Amino acid sequence: MSKSSPIVSPVVGLVGAVLAVSTGAILVRWSGAPSSVAAFYRVVFTTVPLLPVAVWRYREAFARMRARDAAFAALSGVALAVHFAAWFESLAWTSVAASVTLVQSQPVFVALGAWGLLHERVTRRTGIGIAVAVSGMVAMSLGDLLGGAFVGTRPVYGNGLALLGAVTAAGYVLAGRSLRQRLALIPYVVVVYGVCAAVLLGIVVGQGAPLTGYPPREWAVFVGLAVGPGLLGHTVLNWALGHLESSVVSVSLLGEPVGATVLAAVLLGELPTRFTVVGGVVVLAGILLTTRARGDR
């Protein structure tokens, strides 16, 4: 942790960042554009401000980047693109509460991926956390089949897309985990986001979705996705990591499903079913157990 005293309290910054990240699902719902287009512009508008900094200050870092590191950064970008595409699309089919809770289960899949791909040992506590989270996912999806309050037009399909978003988010984390020890933040992010934007552009073109012709309201939503969840959310979270324990920052992200659910109820009139609430609490408990177990290693 940094020993310097920041102007803004890291705890205040962390709370603000979680609130900013919580607006992502609401902004996607407010958009009338295809989900792949919204995802594409979120990444583009987040990346563009970084390009002058990358060119001005990090030209030598790009020149020294090894081919293997660039390949893993590109792989991370592909995983991030699929994450955005799947999660944004899931919000068209299932509730905000279910989608955001399930996509936040990526620490569970990081643990499984580290065990299966990197041969890391799974402790008893980690195994219990994974089992609890999976049981919550099953309860949430089976409950959505019973209907009730708003759960979306195809909740099981939407939940599946959200889980795909969680799996690919885990792939993004695993692919980039060791790279961040060797690469500066800006060069790493520019390569990852550049590849992510290119993949999303390919998806947009493949779907035949228009990239232009949207009303000013849509462009405001696209910029909002970049500034809110992107700049004020994840950027501030990265800043907070320099002043707070990583376990505190990781656990704080469990506030996103809660914040998004509350915002959906207030702004969209979307009340989750009791199955979504109970299943979501179980999922969050499993994520918490998994995160803390891995953090204690």
KOLBAKE-501316 format. One record per residue (C-alpha): residue in three letters; x, y, z. Coordinates in steps of 0.25 Angstrom, whole numbers, plus 5000, padded with zeros to 4 digits. Layout:
@residuo:ALA; X:X; Y:Y; Z:Z .
...
END
This chain:
@residuo:MET; X:5000; Y:5000; Z:5000 .
@residuo:SER; X:5004; Y:5014; Z:4997 .
@residuo:LYS; X:5009; Y:5022; Z:5010 .
@residuo:SER; X:5006; Y:5036; Z:5003 .
@residuo:SER; X:4994; Y:5043; Z:5008 .
@residuo:PRO; X:4984; Y:5045; Z:4996 .
@residuo:ILE; X:4975; Y:5057; Z:4995 .
@residuo:VAL; X:4963; Y:5049; Z:4994 .
@residuo:SER; X:4961; Y:5038; Z:5004 .
@residuo:PRO; X:4963; Y:5024; Z:4998 .
@residuo:VAL; X:4951; Y:5019; Z:5005 .
@residuo:VAL; X:4942; Y:5030; Z:4999 .
@residuo:GLY; X:4948; Y:5028; Z:4985 .
@residuo:LEU; X:4945; Y:5013; Z:4986 .
@residuo:VAL; X:4931; Y:5015; Z:4990 .
@residuo:GLY; X:4929; Y:5025; Z:4978 .
@residuo:ALA; X:4936; Y:5015; Z:4969 .
@residuo:VAL; X:4926; Y:5004; Z:4973 .
@residuo:LEU; X:4914; Y:5013; Z:4971 .
@residuo:ALA; X:4920; Y:5017; Z:4957 .
@residuo:VAL; X:4922; Y:5003; Z:4953 .
@residuo:SER; X:4908; Y:5000; Z:4958 .
@residuo:THR; X:4902; Y:5009; Z:4947 .
@residuo:GLY; X:4908; Y:5001; Z:4935 .
@residuo:ALA; X:4896; Y:4991; Z:4934 .
@residuo:ILE; X:4886; Y:5003; Z:4935 .
@residuo:LEU; X:4893; Y:5010; Z:4924 .
@residuo:VAL; X:4892; Y:4998; Z:4915 .
@residuo:ARG; X:4878; Y:4996; Z:4918 .
@residuo:TRP; X:4875; Y:5011; Z:4914 .
@residuo:SER; X:4882; Y:5009; Z:4901 .
@residuo:GLY; X:4874; Y:5006; Z:4889 .
@residuo:ALA; X:4886; Y:5002; Z:4881 .
@residuo:PRO; X:4890; Y:4987; Z:4878 .
@residuo:SER; X:4898; Y:4982; Z:4890 .
@residuo:SER; X:4910; Y:4980; Z:4882 .
@residuo:VAL; X:4910; Y:4994; Z:4878 .
@residuo:ALA; X:4909; Y:4999; Z:4892 .
@residuo:ALA; X:4920; Y:4990; Z:4896 .
@residuo:PHE; X:4929; Y:4995; Z:4885 .
@residuo:TYR; X:4927; Y:5010; Z:4888 .
@residuo:ARG; X:4930; Y:5007; Z:4902 .
@residuo:VAL; X:4943; Y:5002; Z:4899 .
@residuo:VAL; X:4947; Y:5012; Z:4889 .
@residuo:PHE; X:4943; Y:5024; Z:4897 .
@residuo:THR; X:4951; Y:5018; Z:4909 .
@residuo:THR; X:4963; Y:5016; Z:4900 .
@residuo:VAL; X:4964; Y:5029; Z:4892 .
@residuo:PRO; X:4968; Y:5038; Z:4903 .
@residuo:LEU; X:4980; Y:5028; Z:4906 .
@residuo:LEU; X:4986; Y:5028; Z:4893 .
@residuo:PRO; X:4993; Y:5042; Z:4894 .
@residuo:VAL; X:4999; Y:5038; Z:4907 .
@residuo:ALA; X:5003; Y:5024; Z:4901 .
@residuo:VAL; X:5010; Y:5031; Z:4889 .
@residuo:TRP; X:5016; Y:5042; Z:4897 .
@residuo:ARG; X:5022; Y:5035; Z:4909 .
@residuo:TYR; X:5022; Y:5020; Z:4906 .
@residuo:ARG; X:5028; Y:5018; Z:4891 .
@residuo:GLU; X:5040; Y:5011; Z:4897 .
@residuo:ALA; X:5032; Y:5002; Z:4905 .
@residuo:PHE; X:5024; Y:4998; Z:4893 .
@residuo:ALA; X:5037; Y:4996; Z:4885 .
@residuo:ARG; X:5042; Y:4987; Z:4896 .
@residuo:MET; X:5030; Y:4979; Z:4897 .
@residuo:ARG; X:5033; Y:4964; Z:4895 .
@residuo:ALA; X:5025; Y:4956; Z:4884 .
@residuo:ARG; X:5020; Y:4946; Z:4895 .
@residuo:ASP; X:5015; Y:4957; Z:4904 .
@residuo:ALA; X:5008; Y:4964; Z:4893 .
@residuo:ALA; X:5001; Y:4951; Z:4889 .
@residuo:PHE; X:4996; Y:4949; Z:4903 .
@residuo:ALA; X:4992; Y:4963; Z:4904 .
@residuo:ALA; X:4984; Y:4961; Z:4891 .
@residuo:LEU; X:4978; Y:4948; Z:4897 .
@residuo:SER; X:4974; Y:4956; Z:4909 .
@residuo:GLY; X:4967; Y:4966; Z:4899 .
@residuo:VAL; X:4959; Y:4955; Z:4892 .
@residuo:ALA; X:4954; Y:4950; Z:4905 .
@residuo:LEU; X:4950; Y:4964; Z:4910 .
@residuo:ALA; X:4943; Y:4966; Z:4896 .
@residuo:VAL; X:4935; Y:4953; Z:4898 .
@residuo:HIS; X:4932; Y:4957; Z:4913 .
@residuo:PHE; X:4926; Y:4971; Z:4909 .
@residuo:ALA; X:4918; Y:4965; Z:4897 .
@residuo:ALA; X:4912; Y:4954; Z:4905 .
@residuo:TRP; X:4909; Y:4962; Z:4918 .
@residuo:PHE; X:4903; Y:4974; Z:4910 .
@residuo:GLU; X:4894; Y:4964; Z:4902 .
@residuo:SER; X:4890; Y:4957; Z:4915 .
@residuo:LEU; X:4883; Y:4970; Z:4920 .
@residuo:ALA; X:4874; Y:4969; Z:4908 .
@residuo:TRP; X:4868; Y:4955; Z:4913 .
@residuo:THR; X:4869; Y:4955; Z:4928 .
@residuo:SER; X:4868; Y:4964; Z:4940 .
@residuo:VAL; X:4879; Y:4974; Z:4944 .
@residuo:ALA; X:4880; Y:4967; Z:4958 .
@residuo:ALA; X:4883; Y:4953; Z:4952 .
@residuo:SER; X:4892; Y:4958; Z:4941 .
@residuo:VAL; X:4901; Y:4967; Z:4949 .
@residuo:THR; X:4901; Y:4956; Z:4961 .
@residuo:LEU; X:4905; Y:4945; Z:4951 .
@residuo:VAL; X:4915; Y:4953; Z:4943 .
@residuo:GLN; X:4922; Y:4957; Z:4957 .
@residuo:SER; X:4925; Y:4942; Z:4959 .
@residuo:GLN; X:4938; Y:4943; Z:4951 .
@residuo:PRO; X:4946; Y:4941; Z:4964 .
@residuo:VAL; X:4940; Y:4927; Z:4965 .
@residuo:PHE; X:4945; Y:4924; Z:4950 .
@residuo:VAL; X:4958; Y:4930; Z:4953 .
@residuo:ALA; X:4960; Y:4920; Z:4964 .
@residuo:LEU; X:4956; Y:4909; Z:4955 .
@residuo:GLY; X:4964; Y:4913; Z:4944 .
@residuo:ALA; X:4977; Y:4915; Z:4952 .
@residuo:TRP; X:4974; Y:4901; Z:4957 .
@residuo:GLY; X:4972; Y:4895; Z:4943 .
@residuo:LEU; X:4982; Y:4903; Z:4935 .
@residuo:LEU; X:4992; Y:4907; Z:4945 .
@residuo:HIS; X:4992; Y:4895; Z:4954 .
@residuo:GLU; X:4990; Y:4904; Z:4966 .
@residuo:ARG; X:4985; Y:4896; Z:4979 .
@residuo:VAL; X:4970; Y:4898; Z:4982 .
@residuo:THR; X:4969; Y:4899; Z:4997 .
@residuo:ARG; X:4957; Y:4894; Z:5005 .
@residuo:ARG; X:4952; Y:4908; Z:5007 .
@residuo:THR; X:4953; Y:4911; Z:4993 .
@residuo:GLY; X:4945; Y:4899; Z:4989 .
@residuo:ILE; X:4934; Y:4902; Z:4999 .
@residuo:GLY; X:4933; Y:4916; Z:4993 .
@residuo:ILE; X:4932; Y:4911; Z:4979 .
@residuo:ALA; X:4921; Y:4900; Z:4983 .
@residuo:VAL; X:4913; Y:4911; Z:4990 .
@residuo:ALA; X:4914; Y:4921; Z:4978 .
@residuo:VAL; X:4910; Y:4910; Z:4969 .
@residuo:SER; X:4898; Y:4906; Z:4977 .
@residuo:GLY; X:4894; Y:4920; Z:4977 .
@residuo:MET; X:4895; Y:4921; Z:4962 .
@residuo:VAL; X:4886; Y:4908; Z:4961 .
@residuo:ALA; X:4876; Y:4914; Z:4971 .
@residuo:MET; X:4875; Y:4927; Z:4964 .
@residuo:SER; X:4873; Y:4921; Z:4950 .
@residuo:LEU; X:4863; Y:4910; Z:4954 .
@residuo:GLY; X:4855; Y:4921; Z:4962 .
@residuo:ASP; X:4855; Y:4930; Z:4949 .
@residuo:LEU; X:4848; Y:4919; Z:4942 .
@residuo:LEU; X:4836; Y:4920; Z:4952 .
@residuo:GLY; X:4834; Y:4934; Z:4948 .
@residuo:GLY; X:4828; Y:4945; Z:4957 .
@residuo:ALA; X:4833; Y:4959; Z:4956 .
@residuo:PHE; X:4842; Y:4963; Z:4945 .
@residuo:VAL; X:4852; Y:4953; Z:4941 .
@residuo:GLY; X:4853; Y:4956; Z:4926 .
@residuo:THR; X:4848; Y:4950; Z:4914 .
@residuo:ARG; X:4858; Y:4938; Z:4913 .
@residuo:PRO; X:4864; Y:4938; Z:4927 .
@residuo:VAL; X:4872; Y:4925; Z:4926 .
@residuo:TYR; X:4878; Y:4929; Z:4913 .
@residuo:GLY; X:4881; Y:4943; Z:4919 .
@residuo:ASN; X:4887; Y:4936; Z:4931 .
@residuo:GLY; X:4896; Y:4927; Z:4922 .
@residuo:LEU; X:4901; Y:4939; Z:4915 .
@residuo:ALA; X:4904; Y:4946; Z:4928 .
@residuo:LEU; X:4912; Y:4933; Z:4932 .
@residuo:LEU; X:4919; Y:4933; Z:4919 .
@residuo:GLY; X:4923; Y:4948; Z:4922 .
@residuo:ALA; X:4928; Y:4943; Z:4936 .
@residuo:VAL; X:4936; Y:4932; Z:4930 .
@residuo:THR; X:4943; Y:4941; Z:4919 .
@residuo:ALA; X:4945; Y:4952; Z:4930 .
@residuo:ALA; X:4953; Y:4941; Z:4938 .
@residuo:GLY; X:4961; Y:4938; Z:4925 .
@residuo:TYR; X:4964; Y:4953; Z:4923 .
@residuo:VAL; X:4969; Y:4953; Z:4938 .
@residuo:LEU; X:4977; Y:4940; Z:4936 .
@residuo:ALA; X:4983; Y:4944; Z:4923 .
@residuo:GLY; X:4988; Y:4957; Z:4928 .
@residuo:ARG; X:4992; Y:4954; Z:4942 .
@residuo:SER; X:5006; Y:4952; Z:4940 .
@residuo:LEU; X:5007; Y:4962; Z:4929 .
@residuo:ARG; X:5004; Y:4973; Z:4939 .
@residuo:GLN; X:5017; Y:4970; Z:4947 .
@residuo:ARG; X:5025; Y:4973; Z:4934 .
@residuo:LEU; X:5017; Y:4983; Z:4926 .
@residuo:ALA; X:5014; Y:4997; Z:4930 .
@residuo:LEU; X:4999; Y:5000; Z:4932 .
@residuo:ILE; X:4997; Y:5009; Z:4920 .
@residuo:PRO; X:5004; Y:5000; Z:4909 .
@residuo:TYR; X:4997; Y:4988; Z:4915 .
@residuo:VAL; X:4983; Y:4995; Z:4915 .
@residuo:VAL; X:4985; Y:5001; Z:4901 .
@residuo:VAL; X:4988; Y:4987; Z:4894 .
@residuo:VAL; X:4977; Y:4980; Z:4902 .
@residuo:TYR; X:4967; Y:4990; Z:4899 .
@residuo:GLY; X:4971; Y:4992; Z:4885 .
@residuo:VAL; X:4970; Y:4977; Z:4882 .
@residuo:CYS; X:4956; Y:4977; Z:4890 .
@residuo:ALA; X:4951; Y:4988; Z:4881 .
@residuo:ALA; X:4955; Y:4981; Z:4868 .
@residuo:VAL; X:4948; Y:4968; Z:4872 .
@residuo:LEU; X:4936; Y:4976; Z:4876 .
@residuo:LEU; X:4936; Y:4983; Z:4863 .
@residuo:GLY; X:4937; Y:4970; Z:4856 .
@residuo:ILE; X:4924; Y:4965; Z:4864 .
@residuo:VAL; X:4917; Y:4978; Z:4860 .
@residuo:VAL; X:4920; Y:4977; Z:4845 .
@residuo:GLY; X:4917; Y:4962; Z:4845 .
@residuo:GLN; X:4903; Y:4965; Z:4851 .
@residuo:GLY; X:4901; Y:4976; Z:4841 .
@residuo:ALA; X:4898; Y:4986; Z:4852 .
@residuo:PRO; X:4900; Y:5001; Z:4848 .
@residuo:LEU; X:4912; Y:5009; Z:4855 .
@residuo:THR; X:4906; Y:5022; Z:4852 .
@residuo:GLY; X:4893; Y:5029; Z:4851 .
@residuo:TYR; X:4889; Y:5029; Z:4865 .
@residuo:PRO; X:4882; Y:5041; Z:4872 .
@residuo:PRO; X:4890; Y:5049; Z:4882 .
@residuo:ARG; X:4883; Y:5042; Z:4894 .
@residuo:GLU; X:4890; Y:5029; Z:4889 .
@residuo:TRP; X:4904; Y:5036; Z:4888 .
@residuo:ALA; X:4902; Y:5041; Z:4902 .
@residuo:VAL; X:4900; Y:5027; Z:4907 .
@residuo:PHE; X:4912; Y:5022; Z:4900 .
@residuo:VAL; X:4921; Y:5033; Z:4906 .
@residuo:GLY; X:4914; Y:5030; Z:4920 .
@residuo:LEU; X:4918; Y:5016; Z:4919 .
@residuo:ALA; X:4932; Y:5020; Z:4917 .
@residuo:VAL; X:4933; Y:5031; Z:4927 .
@residuo:GLY; X:4924; Y:5025; Z:4938 .
@residuo:PRO; X:4928; Y:5010; Z:4939 .
@residuo:GLY; X:4941; Y:5012; Z:4932 .
@residuo:LEU; X:4948; Y:5024; Z:4936 .
@residuo:LEU; X:4941; Y:5027; Z:4949 .
@residuo:GLY; X:4939; Y:5013; Z:4953 .
@residuo:HIS; X:4950; Y:5003; Z:4949 .
@residuo:THR; X:4961; Y:5014; Z:4948 .
@residuo:VAL; X:4958; Y:5019; Z:4962 .
@residuo:LEU; X:4958; Y:5004; Z:4967 .
@residuo:ASN; X:4972; Y:5003; Z:4961 .
@residuo:TRP; X:4976; Y:5015; Z:4968 .
@residuo:ALA; X:4970; Y:5010; Z:4981 .
@residuo:LEU; X:4979; Y:4998; Z:4980 .
@residuo:GLY; X:4991; Y:5007; Z:4983 .
@residuo:HIS; X:4985; Y:5011; Z:4996 .
@residuo:LEU; X:4977; Y:5000; Z:5001 .
@residuo:GLU; X:4979; Y:4985; Z:5003 .
@residuo:SER; X:4975; Y:4977; Z:4990 .
@residuo:SER; X:4966; Y:4968; Z:4998 .
@residuo:VAL; X:4958; Y:4981; Z:5002 .
@residuo:VAL; X:4956; Y:4985; Z:4988 .
@residuo:SER; X:4953; Y:4972; Z:4983 .
@residuo:VAL; X:4942; Y:4969; Z:4993 .
@residuo:SER; X:4936; Y:4984; Z:4991 .
@residuo:LEU; X:4933; Y:4979; Z:4977 .
@residuo:LEU; X:4922; Y:4971; Z:4983 .
@residuo:GLY; X:4915; Y:4984; Z:4985 .
@residuo:GLU; X:4912; Y:4985; Z:4970 .
@residuo:PRO; X:4901; Y:4975; Z:4969 .
@residuo:VAL; X:4894; Y:4982; Z:4981 .
@residuo:GLY; X:4896; Y:4996; Z:4975 .
@residuo:ALA; X:4891; Y:4991; Z:4961 .
@residuo:THR; X:4879; Y:4984; Z:4967 .
@residuo:VAL; X:4875; Y:4997; Z:4975 .
@residuo:LEU; X:4877; Y:5006; Z:4963 .
@residuo:ALA; X:4869; Y:4996; Z:4954 .
@residuo:ALA; X:4857; Y:4996; Z:4964 .
@residuo:VAL; X:4858; Y:5012; Z:4965 .
@residuo:LEU; X:4861; Y:5016; Z:4951 .
@residuo:LEU; X:4855; Y:5004; Z:4943 .
@residuo:GLY; X:4844; Y:4999; Z:4952 .
@residuo:GLU; X:4850; Y:4985; Z:4952 .
@residuo:LEU; X:4848; Y:4978; Z:4965 .
@residuo:PRO; X:4856; Y:4964; Z:4966 .
@residuo:THR; X:4848; Y:4952; Z:4969 .
@residuo:ARG; X:4851; Y:4945; Z:4983 .
@residuo:PHE; X:4858; Y:4934; Z:4976 .
@residuo:THR; X:4868; Y:4944; Z:4970 .
@residuo:VAL; X:4870; Y:4951; Z:4983 .
@residuo:VAL; X:4872; Y:4938; Z:4991 .
@residuo:GLY; X:4881; Y:4932; Z:4980 .
@residuo:GLY; X:4888; Y:4945; Z:4978 .
@residuo:VAL; X:4892; Y:4946; Z:4993 .
@residuo:VAL; X:4897; Y:4931; Z:4993 .
@residuo:VAL; X:4905; Y:4934; Z:4980 .
@residuo:LEU; X:4911; Y:4947; Z:4987 .
@residuo:ALA; X:4914; Y:4939; Z:4999 .
@residuo:GLY; X:4921; Y:4928; Z:4991 .
@residuo:ILE; X:4929; Y:4939; Z:4984 .
@residuo:LEU; X:4933; Y:4945; Z:4997 .
@residuo:LEU; X:4938; Y:4932; Z:5002 .
@residuo:THR; X:4946; Y:4929; Z:4990 .
@residuo:THR; X:4952; Y:4943; Z:4989 .
@residuo:ARG; X:4956; Y:4942; Z:5004 .
@residuo:ALA; X:4962; Y:4928; Z:5003 .
@residuo:ARG; X:4970; Y:4932; Z:4991 .
@residuo:GLY; X:4975; Y:4945; Z:4998 .
@residuo:ASP; X:4979; Y:4937; Z:5010 .
@residuo:ARG; X:4989; Y:4928; Z:5002 .
END
